[in-house]
């Protein structure tokens, strides 16, 4: 059955990941460079400022974010294979944690050094955490369904 509560949680997780493309992760206001960092590009506030990094610098964040959108949506339609659903959600949780780790450990430091300013985190930083909560709620609901099916099988 596709109309289960975990389908709603997975859909909300996908929406949280889609919103990552629209909200900035952080803003850096330095003396020479002022930028706003999105998942797929860097918005430079200095009119004739040179780009800080190459065009492929944010590619890992873009790819991980695209996977964070696709995986929950694909998991919704795997409703007949609940064990496989749990494995896909676990992989997505690992991707989400990788995304958060990359943002906080690598990209924040790289942009802080390039702009010589500290980060002012925006809404986009909190969206992966919301995504993670919805994934964990969906996994919990799927595991309770598996438990219910196993108990019904014992009765037969």
N, C-alpha and C positions, 0 to 999 in steps of 0.2 A: 504494500500500500504506500503510495507516494504522499498521501495526506496525513503525515505524522508530525509530531511536534519538532522532531529533529530536522525535518525539511524546512521548517520556518527558521530554526536556528542557523542552519546552513545558508539559507537565503540571506538572512541578516548579516552573516559573516561575509558573504560575497559583496553585499552592499557596502559594508565597512571598508572592504579592500578597494572597491571602485572609488570610494570617496578619497582614497589616498592620492588619486590622480588630480583631484581638484583643490585640495588644501595643502598649503606649504608645510614642510617639516620644521624649518627653522629660518630665522632671519639673522643676518650678521651685518652690523653697522660699524664699520671701521673708518679710519681716517682716509684711506685711499680707495677702498672697495666697500660697497654696500650691496649685499646680495640677499635674495630670498631663494631658498632651496626647495624645489619640488622633487617628486620622485623621478621625473623624466627630464627636467631641465633646471637651469639656474637662471633666475631673473636678476639681471644686473641693473642697479639703480643709477649707476654712473653713466651719463649719456654716451661718452666715447670711450668707455672703459674696455680694455682688452679682456677676453674671456680668461677666467682663472684656470680652467681645466679644459681638456680636450672634449670632443663631442661624445666619446664613449666612456667617460668617467663614471657617469651615473647608470650605465647599462646594467650592472648587477642588480641595482635596486629596481629598475624597470622590469627586468625579467622575473625577479622574485615576486613583485607586486602582481604581475600578470598571472603567475602561477597561483598566487593567493586568491585571485578572482576565479580562475578556472576550476581549481580543485574542489571547492565546496559545491559549485554548481554541478560538476560531474558526479560528485558523491550523492547528490539528491537522487539521481536516476539509477543508482546502484542499489535500490531498496530491497532487491531480492537476495543480495549477498551481503548480509550484515557484518560478517567477519571482515570482509574485504573493505567495507565502509569504514570500519574502525581503523584498519591499517592505513587507509588513505588519509583519514583525519589525523592520525598520529604523525604521518609524514608532513601534513600541512602545518601542524603545530610546530614541528621542527623547523620548517621553512619560516614560519612567523617569528620564532625565536632567533633564527639566523638574520632575518631582516632587522629586528630590534638591535641585535648585537652589532651588525654592520653600521647602522645609523649612529648608535651611541659610541661605539669604540673606534670606528675608522673614519666615517664621513664627518662627524662633528669635529674631530681633531684636525682633519685635513682642511676643512673650511676655516676653522679658527686660526690655523697657522697661515693660510693664504690671505685672509682678510685682516689679520691681527686684531680680531675682536672676539668677544665671547658670544655664544649662541643664545638667542631668545627663541625658545621652543614654541611652536605654533600647534594648532589642532591636529595636524597630520602626524605628530609624534604619538598621540594618544589613540589614534585609530587602530594600529596593530594590536594594542592591548584589548580594545573592544572586540576586535576580530578574534583574538585568542579566547576571550570569555565565551563568545558564541560557539566557537569550535568545541570547547570543553563541555558546554551544556549539551551540544548535539551528541558528543561521544557518550556522555552520561545517559542520555535518553536511548541511544542505540544499545548500550550495554544492558539497560533495564529491559528492553525488548527481547534481547537474546536470552536473558535470564527467565523472562516470562515464557518464551517458547520452549526452553529446556524444561521448565516445570510442567508445562502442558504435555510435553512428550513423555515425561515420567508417569503421568496419569494414564496414558494409553496402554 
